[in-house]
Amino acid sequence: MTTERSDGHQHLAAWRDPRANLRFWIVAGLGLALDLWSKGWAFRTLDAGESRPILSGVLEFRRSLNPGAVFGLGAGLVTVFIAASALALMFVLFLFIGSSKRHRALHVALGMILAGALGNLYDRSFVKAEVVRWRTAAGDLRTDVGVVRSDVREGLIGLGTWPDGSDPRLIPATSVLDIRAQGVVRDFIHIIPEFPSWVPIAGGRSIWPWIFNVADSLLVCGVLLLMGHLWRTGDPARTERSGSQAAANPPALETPGRGATSGAEARGDAVGDIRS
């Protein structure tokens, strides 16, 4: 009985099914390749400070180096983000291994999440820049990313464009609070529209103020698809266990109970009545 239940589970397991593996790994591989290629293309072809319209009034490409997490959140916590990304990757693989081969949408969602996490993890691990925190004359706190130049005038710090350090911006050394070299993420997609001026609080502000990349898009879309799958199917593991147990333990055929009388017994009783 145990063998049948185990065999049924193995037959349904995604990690043992070639088609499920193709769905998962092709989505992950293509997503990762698209992310890394697009970031490399953007930083090769776009000049620093250039905004290149893609959809007029809707979408543009603009270079930006992000020292934080998704959409620029949490700057300065690179080690934490790398550790969190590694845990997320293990969790994605755990979900895939424990899923059924029938859960196609789940495999696509997990592939997208894996691609997005790997794309940004690559940048944080291998794309290095200097992050400078400083205060303006008005007292505002700023964080700028680039390449620190040492060949500028005394009392000033030159922060050039990544990766070659060209066109350095001069910052008074006395205004600098912190300079650290760390991994950064390359972003280039910017959504242009703003909220109408009559909208309370948000009026005149950008609908999506963050500059992002393909990896961020894959992460968000993958998580939304994963949530939709879980909402539609409930607990996949519980459903899978129920199906395996039902297949391994088919319902028994009904047999006459103690109070039931078989045909032979009924005929015997009838003969006895006639003789008597």
Secondary structure, DSSP 4 states (H G I P E B T S, - for coil): -HHHHHHHHHHHBGGG-HHHHHHHHHHHHHHHHHHHHHHHHHHHHSPTT-EEEEETTTEEEEEEEESSSGGG-STT-HHHHHHHHHHHHHHHHHHHHTSBTT-HHHHHHHHHHHHHHHHHHHHHHH-EEEEEEEE-TT--EEEEEEEEESSS-TTEEEEEETTTTEEEEEEEGGGEEEEEEEE-EEEEEEE--B--TTSTTTTTSBSS---B-HHHHHHHHHHHHHHHHHHHH--HHHHHHHHHHHHHSPPPPP---TT---HHHHHHHHHHHHH-
